[in-house]
Amino acid sequence: MKIFIQIVVVLLTLSQAPIIHAKNFYIDPIKGNIAGDGSANNPWKTLEEVINSRLIETKDVLGTFVNQGAPIKAGDTIVLKSGYHGFIQIKNAFNDNYITVTPAYNEKPIISGLDIISAKNWKFSRLTISPVFSAIGIKSNSIVTIGENNYLGDTSNIYLTDSSIYSFSEAPETLTSADWIAKAKTAVTMGRNAKNLYVINNYINNVSFGINMISPYSRIQNNVITDFCMDGIRAVANNIVVEDNVIKNNYVIDANHPDGIQGFSFNPQMNLANVSVIGNIVLNRDKKIKLVAGNLLVNSYSETMQGIGFFDGPVTNVQIKNNIVMSFTWQGIGLYDSINGQIVNNTVYTPAQITNAIAKVTLGSKITNGNINNTIANNVANEYNFQNSIGLMSFVNTKIIAGNDKLFMAGLITRLSEINSKSGKYHPVVNKPRVDDNFISIGIASIF
């Protein structure tokens, strides 16, 4: 009984202990002043100035305080007003709880780039990020870089959500190939010296590569990647998820064969393993191109982009499920030299208007006995090609005839509805649909 009373006393004492509440700090490029106190009535001027002025208390990788006593602390929120906040570099900044950077209601803050080096527990949301906002642009080939450099420690637990990211403002079809090469940058690099990164519900356009995912134990989800000239997503790390993204409208500017989603091992000494590619929509295009005379060739727009491909195995435990792919090449979904892989419940289609190639579901092989114990089931595709397989389970794979647009569109609309139900039909920053409304209402005829 005595022990019970002591426990109750301790619990009551703890329940009456003071609670430290997280704080909001405000930054306003138009009305703010770095000499302010960060309150709503006396905001600081730009986020870049706040960082450079050491107003954020954090820790290094060993737990030693950095900028000890600074007003902003772990658990706080930095609230941004509209205007230019600079080029943002977060370095040597390990937080015990998340620091969140987000706009005030109905505000639209802009930055020219985001570089995160050796950091933990940061969230960035609803930003507009582009080098066009800086008179000198940015030096990096990537607009957002998270955890590529680790000289002060590895990066982890970083969220980038609901943001707009682009390289240039011009209409993409008005650029020459030389313009694309000069202007287009990678949107997001999820670096090799990081893990537990989350890039979710961003709208990425007018870029070279969309997202390069080199960080293990990470997730790319619900993003829109449109108007790009290299690969939409590169999934080249172990233990990752690529889910519910829309990838569309590729511009071919050279002899490169771009992919909607491409996977391979970034480390040639290791096999790629435990990758889930689930519920994505990959479309060569969802709009009719309006080319300007003298710029891109008519057949250079979205004609050679491959769908989802893991070509350089061996790869282990790669799941490709519930994806919708419209490809104008022979490669719709490809899994090469795969062990315990799955290609299940996907739809792969080439419209009848495309006569140079028909997209396939391929279980391919470049090495002897390369495919072991794979499952190919419940897919809909124009063609199937299974090579050099041991222990293959293949069943209920339906062959779709070119010209059966209704079957493809029905699958697309169902998948898109499920994606929209999670993150909304219209992106919160750019207010654009994930797939063009005309394409959904009229169908494939609208793009030719």
Order of alpha helices (4+ residues) and beta strands (2+ residues): alpha-beta-alpha-beta-beta-beta-beta-beta-beta-beta-beta-beta-beta-beta-alpha-beta-beta-beta-beta-beta-beta-beta-beta-beta-beta-beta-beta-beta-beta-beta-beta-beta-beta-beta-beta-beta-beta-beta-beta-beta-beta-beta-alpha-alpha
